[in-house]
Amino acid sequence: MFDHLREDISVVFERDPAARSTWEVLTTYPGLHALLVHRLAQRLWCWNLKWLARFVSHLGRWLTGIEIHPGAQIGRRVFIDHGMGVVIGETAEIGDDSTLYHGVTLGGTSWNKGKRHPTLGKGVVVGAGAKILGPIFIGDGAKVGSNAVVVKDVPAGATAVGIPARNIDPTQAEMRESKAQKMGFSAYAISADMNDPVVKAIHGLLDHTVVLDQRVELILAQLKKMGIEMEPLAPAQDQFDANYLNKIVD
């Protein structure tokens, strides 16, 4: 028990630069309190004291704002940062060294009994507001972006973002970034107004199309100077603004 507590405290110092003292961590960190209450509730659950386990879990929810079903399996050195609004279902499993931020839901998609909540591998990081739903598996070292809705497995080391979440593995990310450099934009650059990599890719393709149009116009102008006339094409019905998606509407 005390070994677990020491690990929990050290994890807070490792992953939260705001932590200043052991006393502060012990008295003001709801994520730590929720885990301590859960261990008691889970022990009661295993002793078949189901109502008492649920009541202890309910008290923990009232005290911390974090709801963890006593049947959930949580590994060592798990860190719940801030924690308000975190919900962890009965058959959920969380591997060692994982991190959850506030508003995370490990929920189910079925009313049937049995395994209906997700399993997180070791070292998984789940961003604020993310929803991981159903009996799916999140691989070791995977990351789930803030507000993502994950309903399919995420491979080890991959990143899942968006609604519904899309998986991005490291190899694909490197290939896309390499192609992006040739196209003149960065597929995964941080943007103040958009963070969905699929939309970023679309923006990049649109920008690339604009450049191609400019080059074609330059070629046509040079051909005209050389006395070569091209037959006019039918006018386009729609003039699409490639920068439209980046415009801010007041």
ZISULQUI-V542412 format. One record per residue. N is the residue number from 0. PHI is phi in whole degrees, 0 to 359 (NA if undefined). PSI is psi in whole degrees, 0 to 359 (* if undefined). OMEGA is omega in whole degrees, 0 to 359 (999 if undefined). Layout:
((N & PHI & PSI & OMEGA) (N & PHI & PSI & OMEGA))
This chain:
((0 & NA & 311 & 182) (1 & 289 & 330 & 176) (2 & 296 & 317 & 177) (3 & 298 & 317 & 181) (4 & 296 & 318 & 178) (5 & 298 & 319 & 177) (6 & 297 & 317 & 180) (7 & 299 & 318 & 181) (8 & 292 & 317 & 181) (9 & 295 & 325 & 179) (10 & 296 & 321 & 179) (11 & 300 & 316 & 179) (12 & 294 & 326 & 180) (13 & 290 & 322 & 191) (14 & 250 & 355 & 179) (15 & 230 & 104 & 181) (16 & 294 & 347 & 180) (17 & 281 & 345 & 181) (18 & 290 & 131 & 186) (19 & 242 & 332 & 182) (20 & 208 & 158 & 179) (21 & 298 & 320 & 180) (22 & 298 & 319 & 178) (23 & 298 & 317 & 180) (24 & 297 & 316 & 182) (25 & 294 & 329 & 188) (26 & 256 & 343 & 188) (27 & 232 & 6 & 182) (28 & 254 & 103 & 183) (29 & 296 & 330 & 178) (30 & 298 & 319 & 177) (31 & 294 & 316 & 179) (32 & 299 & 319 & 181) (33 & 297 & 320 & 180) (34 & 292 & 321 & 178) (35 & 296 & 316 & 178) (36 & 296 & 321 & 181) (37 & 296 & 321 & 180) (38 & 298 & 322 & 176) (39 & 293 & 314 & 181) (40 & 297 & 321 & 181) (41 & 293 & 323 & 178) (42 & 296 & 318 & 177) (43 & 297 & 322 & 179) (44 & 297 & 317 & 179) (45 & 292 & 333 & 176) (46 & 278 & 6 & 179) (47 & 69 & 20 & 173) (48 & 267 & 69 & 192) (49 & 297 & 311 & 182) (50 & 297 & 315 & 181) (51 & 297 & 322 & 178) (52 & 297 & 316 & 179) (53 & 294 & 325 & 180) (54 & 292 & 318 & 177) (55 & 297 & 318 & 177) (56 & 299 & 321 & 179) (57 & 296 & 319 & 177) (58 & 297 & 320 & 178) (59 & 297 & 322 & 177) (60 & 296 & 319 & 181) (61 & 293 & 324 & 183) (62 & 281 & 326 & 190) (63 & 245 & 342 & 186) (64 & 78 & 10 & 180) (65 & 244 & 124 & 182) (66 & 254 & 113 & 179) (67 & 236 & 119 & 178) (68 & 294 & 139 & 182) (69 & 297 & 344 & 178) (70 & 277 & 350 & 182) (71 & 292 & 147 & 179) (72 & 254 & 119 & 182) (73 & 237 & 128 & 183) (74 & 282 & 193 & 183) (75 & 271 & 154 & 176) (76 & 58 & 32 & 174) (77 & 278 & 137 & 183) (78 & 238 & 124 & 174) (79 & 252 & 105 & 185) (80 & 273 & 132 & 185) (81 & 63 & 290 & 168) (82 & 91 & 340 & 184) (83 & 305 & 127 & 177) (84 & 86 & 3 & 177) (85 & 289 & 134 & 178) (86 & 231 & 125 & 181) (87 & 236 & 119 & 187) (88 & 283 & 173 & 188) (89 & 300 & 316 & 185) (90 & 260 & 15 & 177) (91 & 288 & 149 & 176) (92 & 227 & 134 & 181) (93 & 236 & 124 & 182) (94 & 284 & 169 & 180) (95 & 302 & 148 & 171) (96 & 66 & 20 & 178) (97 & 274 & 160 & 181) (98 & 227 & 131 & 177) (99 & 237 & 137 & 176) (100 & 257 & 176 & 187) (101 & 297 & 150 & 177) (102 & 79 & 6 & 181) (103 & 284 & 139 & 176) (104 & 237 & 125 & 170) (105 & 253 & 88 & 191) (106 & 244 & 177 & 180) (107 & 252 & 165 & 178) (108 & 239 & 10 & 183) (109 & 219 & 153 & 174) (110 & 268 & 359 & 179) (111 & 286 & 148 & 177) (112 & 286 & 168 & 183) (113 & 102 & 190 & 181) (114 & 294 & 114 & 183) (115 & 222 & 5 & 179) (116 & 239 & 161 & 186) (117 & 287 & 162 & 173) (118 & 242 & 125 & 178) (119 & 257 & 132 & 177) (120 & 286 & 196 & 182) (121 & 279 & 141 & 174) (122 & 69 & 25 & 179) (123 & 280 & 141 & 176) (124 & 242 & 125 & 181) (125 & 243 & 119 & 185) (126 & 287 & 166 & 184) (127 & 301 & 134 & 175) (128 & 79 & 1 & 181) (129 & 290 & 147 & 178) (130 & 239 & 118 & 177) (131 & 247 & 116 & 194) (132 & 236 & 135 & 174) (133 & 95 & 173 & 182) (134 & 280 & 59 & 182) (135 & 257 & 169 & 182) (136 & 241 & 130 & 175) (137 & 254 & 115 & 188) (138 & 294 & 164 & 180) (139 & 304 & 134 & 176) (140 & 73 & 8 & 180) (141 & 285 & 160 & 178) (142 & 232 & 138 & 177) (143 & 244 & 123 & 184) (144 & 291 & 159 & 179) (145 & 303 & 136 & 177) (146 & 66 & 10 & 176) (147 & 291 & 152 & 174) (148 & 242 & 107 & 187) (149 & 257 & 122 & 179) (150 & 233 & 4 & 177) (151 & 229 & 160 & 180) (152 & 303 & 147 & 175) (153 & 243 & 123 & 182) (154 & 295 & 160 & 178) (155 & 301 & 134 & 177) (156 & 79 & 357 & 182) (157 & 273 & 170 & 176) (158 & 238 & 133 & 179) (159 & 246 & 126 & 180) (160 & 221 & 154 & 173) (161 & 100 & 178 & 180) (162 & 228 & 110 & 349) (163 & 292 & 158 & 187) (164 & 294 & 143 & 175) (165 & 245 & 138 & 182) (166 & 274 & 136 & 177) (167 & 234 & 110 & 178) (168 & 270 & 161 & 186) (169 & 302 & 323 & 181) (170 & 295 & 314 & 178) (171 & 298 & 321 & 180) (172 & 298 & 317 & 180) (173 & 295 & 318 & 180) (174 & 296 & 316 & 180) (175 & 295 & 320 & 181) (176 & 294 & 321 & 178) (177 & 297 & 315 & 177) (178 & 295 & 323 & 181) (179 & 297 & 321 & 180) (180 & 298 & 323 & 179) (181 & 291 & 330 & 182) (182 & 273 & 353 & 176) (183 & 88 & 19 & 175) (184 & 214 & 163 & 180) (185 & 253 & 119 & 186) (186 & 295 & 334 & 184) (187 & 237 & 23 & 174) (188 & 294 & 146 & 179) (189 & 284 & 130 & 182) (190 & 237 & 145 & 182) (191 & 286 & 337 & 186) (192 & 244 & 359 & 181) (193 & 199 & 133 & 179) (194 & 229 & 11 & 178) (195 & 275 & 118 & 184) (196 & 297 & 331 & 178) (197 & 293 & 316 & 177) (198 & 295 & 322 & 178) (199 & 299 & 319 & 179) (200 & 296 & 319 & 178) (201 & 298 & 317 & 177) (202 & 302 & 317 & 180) (203 & 297 & 318 & 178) (204 & 295 & 321 & 178) (205 & 296 & 316 & 178) (206 & 298 & 319 & 180) (207 & 296 & 322 & 178) (208 & 297 & 319 & 179) (209 & 300 & 316 & 179) (210 & 297 & 317 & 179) (211 & 298 & 318 & 178) (212 & 300 & 319 & 180) (213 & 296 & 320 & 179) (214 & 293 & 319 & 178) (215 & 298 & 317 & 178) (216 & 298 & 322 & 178) (217 & 295 & 319 & 179) (218 & 296 & 317 & 179) (219 & 297 & 321 & 179) (220 & 296 & 320 & 179) (221 & 292 & 321 & 178) (222 & 296 & 322 & 179) (223 & 295 & 322 & 177) (224 & 297 & 328 & 180) (225 & 277 & 2 & 177) (226 & 87 & 13 & 179) (227 & 259 & 116 & 181) (228 & 261 & 133 & 177) (229 & 261 & 141 & 177) (230 & 294 & 133 & 182) (231 & 293 & 143 & 177) (232 & 270 & 162 & 176) (233 & 297 & 136 & 182) (234 & 297 & 143 & 178) (235 & 291 & 140 & 182) (236 & 287 & 325 & 183) (237 & 239 & 136 & 173) (238 & 257 & 104 & 185) (239 & 270 & 130 & 179) (240 & 274 & 113 & 183) (241 & 296 & 338 & 180) (242 & 265 & 7 & 185) (243 & 302 & 318 & 184) (244 & 294 & 342 & 180) (245 & 265 & 356 & 182) (246 & 287 & 144 & 178) (247 & 258 & 123 & 180) (248 & 268 & 122 & 180) (249 & 285 & * & 999))
